[in-house]
Amino acid sequence: MKTSFNKYGRKDGKDLCEIVLENDHGMIVKVLNYGATLEKVLLNDENMILSLNSPADYSQERNYLGGTVGRIAGRVRKGQWRHGLETHQLPINDGENHIHGGIGTDTEVWDFKPSCSENSARVDLTLLD
């Protein structure tokens, strides 16, 4: 098991990094701290997911490709939801609706901490409010 990371740019004074996780069977997963984006899943050098050409391309792409969305995944009609008797208004960002947690999580620079053990390689990504 192995982890590493490569810096490929900067945004808002923070390093943009591609985090690489490798196992002993030829599987490599690449994650960007830009949007906590799943960039590539390689098995025997073949990419198993739809990806853009380079890490830098993800800042130009606006279809949430590989990016972390949330705190809500999906569409909330008119951006309103109820909890008990209380109605909450979310930001509108898709016509008259709210989608994918609003504007931003897929374009923020997340903090990350890669780690590995004998049996696993992982990365923890954190976005502080």
N, C-alpha and C positions, 0 to 999 in steps of 0.2 A: 504494500500500500504506500502511496506517495501523494503528497500535496505540494503545490507550488503556486506562485502567482506572477503575472507579468503586468507591469504598468504600461498603459497604452495612451494615456492622455490625462487631462485635468478638467474639472468642472466645479465652479463655485469654490475654488481654492482646495479642492479635494482630489486625490489621485483616483483615476479610473483604472480598474484592474480586472484582468481575466484570471479567474481562479481555476486551477486544473487539479482534478481529483483522478487518481489512477489506481486500478487494482492489479492483481498479479495475473489476470486472465486476458489482458489486452483491452479492457474497457476503460475509456477515458471520458470524463464528464467535464465540460467547461461551463463555468458560471461567471457572469459579469456582476460586479457590484453596482453597475449602472442599472437601476431598476430591478435588482436581484433577478437578473435575466438568465434563464436556462439557454445557453448559446448553442451548445453541441453535445450530443451523446454519440461517441464513437465506439464502434465495435469492430475490431480488425480493420481499423482505419476508414470504415464506412460510417457516415453520419446517419443516424437513425431518426432525426427530427428535421423539420424545416428550419433552415438557418439563413441568416444573411452572410455576405461574403467576409466581412471583417467586424471586429468588435466596435470600431468607430461608426459603422453604418447604423447601429441601433439608435443612435441619437437623432438620426434623420427619419426613422421608420415610426409611423404613428398608428399601427394596427395591433399594438400590444403583443407582437410576436415574441414569445418566450418570456415576456416581462411579468413581474408579479403585480397582480391587481388586487385590490381590496381596499378596504376591509370587507367589501361586499363584492362578490363575483356575480355578474349578471345585471339585469336592468330593474330599476325600481320605478314604477309608474308615477309620473309627476314628481318624483324625488321625495315621496312621502311614505313613511312607515309608522305603524303604531306599536307602542309598547304599553300594554295595559290601557289606561284611558288617555295616555299622552300621545299626541301626534308629533313626529319629528320631521323637519324639512331638511333634506340633503341638497347639496349644490346640484344644479341642473347642468349637465354637460353632454347631453345627447338628445337634441331636439328639446322636447318638454320633459324628458326623463333624466334620471341619474343612472349612470352605468359604471360598473367596475370600481366602485369605491371613490369615484370622483377623479379629479385631476391630480396627477402627480406621482403616485407610488412607483409607476413604471419608468419615471424619469429622474427619480431621486438617486443620490449616491449613498448607498447603504454601507454601514460598517460591516466588516467581516472578520471571521476568525476560523481559518482552516485548521483541521486537526486530523490525525490518523492514529490507528492502533494496529495491532497485528491482523485484525479481522475487518477493519473498516477505514474508509476515508470520508471525511465530511467537511462541510463548511456551514457555520452559523452566520446568518445575515440578520442585522438589526437595523431598523429605521426608527430613530427617536422622534417623537412628536415635538 
